[in-house]
Amino acid sequence: MSTRSLADALSERLLDAFPADRAYTKTDWTADAMPAPLRHYLSHLLRHHHRRETRQLRRARTDWVDYDHPEMEDATHAFLDAAEQHLQVPRGQWTDTLRTAARRTTNYLVRPVPTLSAFVFEDAAGAVPVPQVQWRMRFFGPYAYLRNAVQASAEKQDRDAFSPDAFEHVLRRVDERITADFEAGRWLDLLDPLFETARCATGRTQVPLSLLRTFFEEKNAAPLVERLTTHERTEDANTVSPDTLQRLLDTASTGDVSPNHTTEPRDVPDAPLDPDLHTSADGASDPSPNASSEAAPEATPMWKQFEQHAGQRRTETDASDEDAQPLWAQFQQSPSDKPVEPDTSSPTDVPSSSSDGRSPVSDPDDDLSALEQEVFGPSHTPKREVYVEALFDGDRDAYRDVLKRLRTTESWSDASQIISGDVFRPYQVNIYSDAAVHFTNAIEATFR
C-alpha cells in the first residue's frame, strides 16, 4: 500500500463520519474518528486563514473612518476575537480540504523530510525567510525534533532564510542522527501517530510493511529495513501491529551498536547531538570537536540529550527573559499602546504593493531602500525580509508605512510609541525575539 492509498482510505472513512453537507470548526474534530496529526493540520489551517482574513480587513481601512478612536479599537478587537472563535472550513471546500490534509499528513508521517521540503518551498522561487519556514513547518505536529533542529540551525548561523538544499540537508542529517540510538520502545513512540492514522483509515491498528520500510529507509536504518523485508517474505504478511513491530525491532537490533548500524561508515558523532547544532558553512550539523571517545559508551542516547538540552535551553531562555529589562520592555506597559489586533498573513504571501485597489504612488517614499537608510541610518543594513515576516506577518506595506512614520518622528519617545502601537501590539510580537531586538535597537541608535 502506498501513502496515497492509505490517505484515500482515511479520507473516505472521515467523509462518512464528517459528511460534506455542512461547514466544520475545530470543535467538531475531537471525535476519535480523526487522527491527531490530521486534527493538528486542520487547526493550523484555520489559524492560517484567520491571519489572511484579518489582513484583508486591515487593508480595507481608509482615512474616512477614525480607526484609532477608542470605540473603533474596542470594536475591532472584539470582532477579531469573535472571528477567531468562529473559524470554519466552508461546506463547499470541506471535501477537497480534508483529502489534501489527509494526503499531506500521511506523506509526512512516512517521509517527513521530503514532505516538509516540498511543502515549505511549494510556492517559493528561491530561499524562504526563517519565520515563514517555521510557520509552514507548524502545519505538522509530530516529529518536533525536526522543527527544533531548523530553529537551532537558524539561530546558530544567524540565518535570515533557508535555501531548499540547506533546509533538506539539515533535516536529513538530524533525522538520521537523532534516531541512530533509538531502541524499539522509542521507535514505537515515534511511529505512534502513523499507527493511529492507519487505525482511523482501516479500522485496524496495523501499518503496511511497505510504508514502514520507506519510513526506515528515509532514516538509513538498513538493518530494520532488511528485517521487515524478511518478515514479509517468510510470514507472507503485508501489515504489522505495534507488538509485532517491537519484536522485529528487538530482533534486528540484537548484536548491533544501534538499530541504524550498517557496515558502511556513518557520519554519526561519538558525543550526543547538540540541538544548537555544530554547523558547517553549508548549514549542516557536524560532530562536536570536543567529543570524548571514552565517555561515548556511557553517554545518554543522542535523541534523549537532544530533548534534555532543548528543554534546558527553553528554561534558560525563560529565566533570562524574566531577568532582562531592556529599554524596549516598556512597550508591554505603555498606556498609550493600541489594543492587540492580530494581523493576517498567508505564510507565502509577501505582497510588494497595496492590494486595496489603489495604484501605487511612484514617489521617493516608495523606494523602500531609501526609506530604510533614512530610518535605520547608513551604517545599519536592515534585515528586511526578517523584519517583514517576523514583525509584520509578511505585510510589506505595513512595514513601509511604519518606516514612513518613523522617518518623520523627532524623538525616541515618539518612535517607541509607534513601534509599540503599530508593530509589537497589533502583530503580537515577542519583544524578546531577535528580530524585535535588532529592529528596536537599530531605530533607537538613530536618535542617539
Salt bridges, closest charged atoms under 4 A:
ASP8 OD2 - ARG4 NE 3.55
ASP8 OD1 - ARG103 NH2 3.24
GLU12 OE2 - ARG99 NH2 2.82
ASP28 OD2 - ARG22 NH2 2.82
ASP32 OD2 - ARG199 NH1 3.44
ASP68 OD1 - LYS338 NZ 3.14
ASP81 OD2 - HIS77 NE2 3.40
GLU122 OE2 - ARG104 NH2 3.39
GLU122 OE1 - ARG136 NH2 3.52
GLU155 OE1 - ARG313 NH2 2.69
ASP158 OD2 - LYS383 NZ 3.22
GLU168 OE2 - ARG172 NE 3.09
ASP175 OD2 - LYS219 NZ 3.26
GLU176 OE1 - ARG266 NH1 3.38
GLU218 OE2 - ARG111 NE 3.23
GLU218 OE1 - ARG172 NH1 3.24
GLU232 OE1 - ARG213 NH1 2.28
ASP267 OD2 - ARG173 NH2 3.12
ASP267 OD2 - ARG177 NH2 3.35
ASP274 OD2 - HIS278 NE2 3.73
ASP274 OD1 - HIS309 ND1 3.53
ASP276 OD1 - ARG313 NE 2.70
ASP282 OD2 - HIS169 NE2 3.60
ASP286 OD1 - ARG173 NH2 3.07
GLU307 OE2 - ARG186 NH2 2.41
ASP337 OD2 - ARG425 NH1 3.76
GLU341 OE2 - ARG58 NH2 3.72
GLU341 OE2 - ARG61 NH2 2.56
ASP343 OD1 - ARG58 NE 2.83
ASP349 OD2 - ARG52 NE 3.95
ASP356 OD2 - ARG358 NH2 1.97
ASP365 OD1 - ARG407 NH1 2.53
ASP366 OD1 - ARG400 NE 3.69
ASP366 OD1 - LYS404 NZ 3.61
GLU372 OE1 - ARG384 NH2 2.80
GLU374 OE2 - ARG407 NH1 3.84
GLU385 OE2 - ARG396 NH2 2.75
ASP393 OD1 - ARG51 NH2 2.55
ASP395 OD1 - ARG59 NH2 3.72
ASP397 OD2 - ARG59 NH2 3.98
ASP397 OD1 - ARG400 NH1 3.09
ASP422 OD1 - LYS338 NZ 3.15
ASP422 OD2 - ARG405 NH1 2.33
GLU444 OE2 - ARG448 NH2 3.16
